[in-house]
Amino acid sequence: MVAGVFGEAIDVQNHEFEEKVRRDNQLVEEQGIKSVPALFINGTEVSASSYGEIKKAIDKEIENNG
């Protein structure tokens, strides 16, 4: 068993995926992700909950970075 970032136990009886699960959990911790799903645009977490908010965030990023 591998303990996930959010406290749940992840059954890794099939060891084929164990290292990937560990790396994913490490990435979540490094990025400071507190909930899922998490959305990042150009490395910045976006807390948008609707299509319109997500589109607005993407459009803003395009405008700012061409």
C-alpha positions in Angstrom: 0.0 0.0 0.0 1.1 3.5 -0.8 -0.4 6.4 1.2 -1.7 9.1 -1.2 -1.3 12.8 -0.6 -4.9 13.1 0.5 -4.6 10.3 3.0 -6.2 7.5 1.1 -4.5 4.2 0.7 -3.6 3.2 -2.8 -3.5 -0.5 -3.5 -0.4 -1.3 -5.5 -0.6 -5.0 -5.5 0.6 -4.8 -9.1 4.0 -3.3 -8.5 4.2 -2.3 -12.2 2.5 1.1 -11.2 4.0 1.6 -7.7 6.8 3.9 -8.8 4.5 6.0 -11.0 2.1 6.4 -8.1 5.0 7.5 -5.8 6.2 10.0 -8.4 2.7 11.4 -9.0 2.2 11.8 -5.2 5.6 13.6 -5.0 4.6 16.0 -7.8 1.3 16.8 -6.1 3.1 17.6 -2.9 5.8 19.8 -4.7 3.1 21.7 -6.6 1.0 22.3 -3.4 -2.1 20.8 -4.9 -4.8 20.7 -2.3 -7.7 19.2 -4.2 -8.5 17.4 -7.5 -9.1 18.0 -10.2 -6.5 20.7 -10.4 -6.0 22.9 -13.5 -2.7 24.6 -14.4 -2.2 27.0 -17.2 1.5 27.7 -18.0 2.5 26.5 -14.5 -0.1 28.6 -12.6 -2.9 26.9 -10.8 -6.3 28.2 -11.9 -9.3 27.9 -9.6 -12.0 28.0 -12.2 -15.1 25.9 -11.9 -16.9 26.6 -15.1 -16.1 26.4 -18.8 -16.5 30.2 -19.0 -14.0 30.8 -16.2 -11.5 28.4 -17.7 -11.9 30.0 -21.2 -11.4 33.4 -19.6 -8.2 32.3 -17.9 -6.8 30.8 -21.0 -7.7 33.8 -23.1 -6.0 36.1 -20.6 -2.9 34.0 -20.6 -2.8 34.1 -24.5 -3.2 37.8 -24.4 -0.5 38.3 -21.8 2.0 35.9 -23.5 1.0 36.1 -27.1 
